[in-house]
Amino acid sequence: MSDGLQLQRLLDVQSQDTPDVFTGAHYGPTGKRAYGGLLGAQAMASACRTLRRGFNPTSLHVQYLRGGDAGTPMRYDVERVYDGRTSVSRRIQGSQDGRLLLAVTASFSTSAAGPQHAQRSATTLDPQTLERTGPIGPAPALPPGEIDIRIRDEGSGSEFVRRLWWRVTAPLPEDPLVHASAAVFVTDIYGVDPVLAVHGHSMTDRSHHAGTTDSSMWFHADIHADRWNLLESRSPAAGRGRGVMTAGLFDAEGARVATLVHEGQAANRQ
C-alpha cells in the first residue's frame, strides 16, 4: 500500500559523488516503457539542484530520443551552461545504463519588475462538481491515490478541446521548484492524445503509434501543484506522422501560469 509519499520520492533526485550528476528513482515494472513525464520532471529537478537561491524556472525543453525501461533508475548529467546575475541556463542529459534517452535544456531567472497580464480560462466549471475520472486510460506511472484528475472533452474535429483538471493530493514540500517539477510530471500524461482526438481516435484505441517526442513548457508564475490546475489543450496541426498539442495551464483562480507545446508521433499502425 502506498504511504502517499511516492511522488515526492520520485521528484527527489539524489546527488552522486561526481559533481552535478544525479540519479532518479524508477517507477514501474521492468520491461515496460518509462513514463516521459517522470523523466522530464526528474531532469527539471536535477537542474534545480544546481541553482542558487532566488531563481525561478522560465522554460523547459525536452527531446525524447529513445524509450527507457520503467524498472531501471535514471542518471542525469547537468551542465552549467551559464550562471549570470539574473539568469541561468542548464543542459541535462538523461541516460539509462549508458544509453542516452533525453536531451533537455532549462532556463531560470530572478524576478524583476515589469508588465504583468495573464489570459483567463474561459470555462467556469468547478472541478469539484466533476466526476473523478482519472486519466483517459491506464496510467501505471502515476502513484495511486496521489493525483486527482478530472477530464471534460468538448467539440469535435478541429474544434476539439480537452480540459484536464488536476491537483496533487499527496504531501509536497513548500518549494515552488518542486511544484514546477510536479507540473511537468502530470502534464505529459497522454499528452499528445488531442492530436488523435481531432480525427476521432485516441492513444487508448491503439490505432496509431503515438507518444511525446518533444516537449516545451514556459513558466509565467508560480504553480501550486497541491491546488486545482486546469490544462486546456488543443491540436492545431498534424502531418508527416507527427502532430502538435498546444495548451495553457491555469491556476485555481483561472489565470494562465504556464504555456505548453508537445510534439508527438502520430503514425498509422501498419
N, C-alpha and C positions, 0 to 999 in steps of 0.2 A: 504493500500500500504506500502511496506517495505521502511524504511528510509535508507537502506544499512548498518545498524549497528547491525543487528540481530546476526550474527556470533560472533562479538566482545562481545556482551552481554552474549551469551551462554558460552563463554570461561572465562568470568569474574565471577568466583565463589565468593560468599560472605562469609566473616568470621562471626562466631556466638559468643555468649557470652562465650561459652566453648572454651578454647584454642585448636587450631588445628582441629576444626570442621568447615566445610564449606557447603554451600548449592549451588546447581547448578540449574539454571532455566530449566523448562521443555520446550519442543517444539514439538507440535503435539496434536492431539485430544485425549481426554480421551477415554480409551478402546482400543487404538491402541498400538502396541508393540513399546517400546522406541528403538531408534537407538543406537546400541552398540558403534559406533564411537563417538557419543556425550558423552556417559558415560565414555569411556576410556579417551577422551580428558579432560573432567572435573576432572577426578581423577588425571590426569597428572598436570592440572592447580592447583589443591589443594595442591599437593606435592610441586610444585614450590613456592607456597606462604609461605612455611616454610623454605626456603633456605636463607643462607647468600649470599651476592654479590659475583660474580665471579665463580659460579658453572654452568656447562653445563650438559644437560642430556646425559647419556651414554646408558641407557636401560630402557625399559618399558615392563612389563609383565602383561597381563590382563587375568584373568579367569572369563568368564561369567557363573555364576552359575544358574541363572534363568532369565526369561524375566521380563522387567519392563513396566510400563504404561507411554506412551508418554505424558500424560496430568498431570503428578504428579512430583513435584520437587524432586531432589535427595539430600541426605545427604552423606557427605564424611568425614569419621573419619581418620585422618592421625596420624600414629605412627612414632615417630622419632627413628628408629631402631639404627642408627649410625650417629654421627656427627664427622667426622675426619677433619684433617687439609686440606686434598686434596680430600677426597671422602665422600659421604653422601649416606645413604640408608633410604628409606621411605617405609612403608607398609600402604596401603589405603584400606578401606572397604567402598563400596558404597551401600546404602540402600534406600528403599522407605517404609515409614510407618512401620519401624521396620523389614522389610524383607530384608535380605542380598541378593544383586543382583550380585555383583562382588567383587573379591579379587585381589588386584593389588600390585605389587612391582615396585619401581622406584629407579634408581641409578643415581648419579650425580658426577662429578669430576671437578677439576680445570684443566686448560690447562697446558701441560708440553711439553718440547722439546723431540723429538723422530722421528723415521722413519715416513715418510708420503708417501702414494700412494693411488690411488683410481681407481677402474675399470671404464672404459669409456663405455658409452652406444654405442651399435653397430649401432643404427639407425641414419640416417642423415636427417630424416623427420623434416620439420619445422612445428610445431603445428599451426602456423598462416595460413598455407595453407590447413588445415584440416577442415572438417565440424564441427560446434559446436554441437556435438551430445548430450551432457549431459550424465547422467548415462545410463546404458543399459535398465533401466526400471523405474517405478515410484519411486520417492525419496522425499517423503513429509518432511523428516527430514532435507533436505538441504534448507537453506534460499534462496528463489528465487532471481535470478539475482546477487548473491554474489560470486558464484564459477563457473568458466568457465571450462568445462570438454569436452575433445575431445578424442575419442577412436578409435583405429585401431586394429582389431584382425587379426592374421596371423596363418597359419598352421592348422592342424587338428590332432586328436588323441593325442599321446604323444608329438607331435611337436607343440601343440597349445601354442601361446604366446599372451597375451593381453598387449597392450601398451596404457596406460591411461595418457594423459597429463592433468594437472590441474594447476590452479592458482586462488588465492582469488582476486577478483576484488573489494571487499569492503575494506574500510579503516581498517588497523590494526596498533596498536602501534609498534614502532621500538624496540621491545623487542624480542630477539631470543627465549625466553621461550614461549612466546605467539605463535610465528611462529611454534615452535615444536608441541605445542598443536593443532594448526590448521592442521598440517600434520596428526596427529593421528585421528582427526575428519574426514578428507577427505578419507584417505586410507582404511577405513573399508567399504566403500560403495560397496555393492555386492562383498565383499572381497573374499569369497570362491567360487565365480562363476566359476573360471578356473577349479576347481575340476570337476564340471559337464560338462564343455565345452569339456574336453578331451573325453567324451562319447557322445557328440552331444546333450547335454541338457543344460539348463540354469535355474537359480533361477527364471526367469520370466515365465517359462512354467509350474511351479507348479507341476512338475513330481516327485519332491523329497522334503522331509523335509530337509531344508538347512539353515544354519546360523553359524556365527562365535561362537565358544565355547572357544577358547584360542588364544590370540594374543600376539606376541612378536615383539619388534622393537628396533634395535640398532642404535644409532646416531653417525655418524662419523665426521660430520661437521655441521656448522650452516645451517639451512633450511630457505630459503626465500619464504614464502608461497605466497607472492604477485608477484612472478616471475613464469615463467613456470617451472614445475617439471614433470618428467616422472616416472610413476610407471610401471615397466615392470615385469609382473607376469606369473608364470608357476605352474603346479601342478605335482610334481614328484611321488606322491603316494596317493593311496586311498584304503580303505578296512575296513571291520567290521562296516560299516555305518559312517565312518569318512574319511576325506581327508585333505591334506595339500597343501597350496599355499605358494610358496616362491617368494620373489620379491626384486628387487633393486629399490631404489628411487634415481633418478639422477637429478641434478640441471640444470639450463638453459644452462650451458656450457658442459653438458654431463658427469659430474663427479658424482660418487656414493656418496651420502651424508647420506644414511641410508639403512639398510637391514631389511626386514620384513619376518616373518613367521606367517601365520594364520592356525590354525586347525579349522575345522568346521564339523558340522553334514552334512552328505550326504547320507540319507537313503530313500529307496523307499517308496512311499506312498502306504498304504495298501487299 
